[in-house]
């Protein structure tokens, strides 16, 4: 036990006692979850609009031309051309002719979008300490305590980082972060110092604040922490599945902040360690989900197996894998209930407001009418209404598949950058 009371597993003891165990695994079926698919579908448009908003802000002219965004469809994860997408949301994007070439459409931010952005920047400022901690924890999970910017930038929306975090956030905290270059010349972000107070996973925190006796026993090495599980419907051999999961839960929990290089990569213990790493990674995201490809780019640094995607399909009580929007998204099940985040971050709440303004300000194709300015102002003052679907997460559809199903699926259409 370290000075902060965080239990660190002795890998030597673990190797002797547990790596020989062979848990009989059960072939599972993938179960489609319509509620979580709806959230992923909705937030694809929300994320795209937010990233376009940031790009307009960064522009030296204060606007973007239709030509400059013509090849952004795939990086933004959209299923329609960017020009058509921006025209759908006149409450956010104001279209006007180019000052020099009138035939070229241009887009700037509306007053409504600027007000929303101002509120977003205030949230970033007020919760900067927590943002720094999330970024530190992410770097602490990496094998070399470093991360290429080309892998970090696509994750900035998921992690709730400010748009220009490399210029505004990172330089303010030299005690935590350092700019550097890898041996191949790629810019990287390096952890300046290890913070033991950050080396506590979300699972450890939830157990520490929940069942105190169980957590104390865990720190003494007398028990294992268990992952929350919500089994989807559609399992043919439910008893076998639960027996398998019970055996899995009895294996020692290895913190994602502990060196795992001495663990047998083919052992059940390593598989539970991988589940723990993926669980912690998703716990660090604001919406408890991310793209599979973002994880794939960090596979070596996180010490994940080559075909780590099968972990998501093997433990559907913990994770949900979706193929919505022509990409593969993994979600932490415990983060949602009845189609809503269980514990939404203030920035996630603000994004709900942003999305509500997007949808209510749509250009109605039938009448050509848009929301009146006074109606827009009222929307910004009101709390976000509970207008999402009311379906419970149990509304699922059974689909027969093997655990290799998602390994190569839609690999060519997955996002790789922002």
ABEGO torsion letter per residue (X at the ends): XBAAGBBBBBAAAAAAAAAABBBBBBBBBBBBBAAAAAAAAAAAAAAAAAAAAAAAAABAAGBBBAAAAAAAAAAAGBABBAAAAAAABAAABBBBBBAABAABBBBBBBAAAAAAAAAAAAAAAAAAAAAAAAAAAAAAABAAGBBBAAAAAAAAAAAGBBABAAAAAAAABAAABBBBBBAAGBBBBBBABBBAAAABBAAAAAAAABBAAAAAAAAAGABBBBBBBBBBBGBABAAAAAAAAAAAAABBBBBAABBAAABBAABAAAAAAAAAAAAAAAAABAAGBBBAAAAAAAAAAAGBBABAAAAAAABAAABBBBABGGBBBBBBAAABBGGBBABBBAAAAAAAAAAAAAAAABBBAAAGBBBBAAAAAAAAABBBBBABBABBAABBBBBBBBAAAAAABGAAABBABX
